[in-house]
Amino acid sequence: MPELEVVGRMLMKGGRTPYENALEVLSYVLSFSSFYLFVCVAKRQVAKHSFRAESSTWSRLVFNCVGEREESELFIRSQRDEQLEREKAETETFMQAAARLGICVLGIQVSYLLWGLMQERIMTRPYETGELFKSSKFLVFANRFLALFVAFVAVKMRGRPRSSEGQAPLYKYSFSSVSNILSSVFQYEALKFVSFPTQVLAKSCKMVPVMLMGYVVNRKSYSALEYAVATVVTAGATIFKLNERNDAPEKNTELVGIVLIVGYMGMDSFTSNWQSKVFKQYGVESTTMMMYSNLFSSGFTALGLLVTLEIVDVVHFLTRNPSVVPHIVTMSVCSAVGQLFIFYTIKHYGPLVFATIQTVRQLLSIVLSIGFFGHEVNFMEAMGVFLVFSALGGQILHKWLTRKRSSPPRKLTSPCERVEETSEDAEAAVNNTPVSDNPQAALLAK
């Protein structure tokens, strides 16, 4: 998720000592290992024949965390949910589907554009005491905690779950939270050891790794057209970014940087594909996924704040600089709204569409900046923009033509046939008898 970019921004400033970096890593290790140790112990307890899920509150908690339902029940639920989605897609026109996706794209773009502005304000401008707010981890915690609250309210307002929604073991939601945190750590640590072109390629090449990870996690196959579109979009975004003016310092790419970049791309593509797998396997709603994912992210981050005692410095800063509080709240609201659109997009359109939106989001923000502020665009930048939007436009046109061809044609009838059908209906209504046996009566009635 984009919220974790604040962690990387602080890491890139170089203000951390090796001891602080080691303590940061230790906090994540303790957070993850303590939870998964509990999962292992809980699984052993549930596997015992003497275990009864309803015997106590603790037993219910343990079973909800690691207990699995019958495979047959899960299969029936997933099949029923897929059937409902197919029926809904068949009744929805192409323009309606495009409008729904457009709303998701607009929601993600606007939410994280405002989120980025507030992030820059919090992290780069001093407050009453002249200090800068330095706790990036607390900002991540605030974003996730408010998103957890919003998702919880949405789930409660939705009421009882529909019949096709299953209950996934809670620990399965934690995998995407962990991979999301690790992808951010890998990404921004890698920026210390790779050149600018390598950075650009890693940020632009999101679609192809998502497609490959989709086969590993979900056994999902893509068409040759989808691979071609992903390749062209990646090439266009790369060409645009490489020819953009930048102040990045010159540096050589080291082997450790390549390893970290590969780890970032793997973790980033795993996150959305794993969420898509849980959506399909258990039929959970997007707000349910958002609630439990943020529950684990908030828990992991909160434990890290406690282990490093960073929460003490945060409380002191908030006490001396109260004006930062509304900025953090505004940033967290933008993050929560953006997550509503993100999880809805992954559930209904899949991880590949979400990766496409992420790639285009960076490009679109620069294009809008060029339009508003009148920056010059060179030939290679224009070529990159043309490649990206041509590939996406061609894919949309192809889907529209395919859907148009696959829709059943209307039956065309001649005027004589319509007259005969009307006569037969009138005769049948009068005599209450089928008139197909007496065609002459239909003509006389006319």
SULFENLIN-V175276 format. One record per helix or strand of 2 or more residues. SS is the DSSP state (A for helix, B for strand). FROM is the first residue (numbers start at 1). TO is the last residue. If there is no record, write none. Layout:
<<SS;FROM;TO> <SS;FROM;TO>>
This chain:
<<A;2;12> <A;18;47> <A;57;66> <A;71;91> <A;94;124> <A;136;158> <A;171;190> <A;196;204> <A;207;218> <A;224;242> <A;255;282> <A;286;307> <A;310;320> <A;324;349> <A;351;373> <A;379;406> <A;415;431> <A;439;445>>
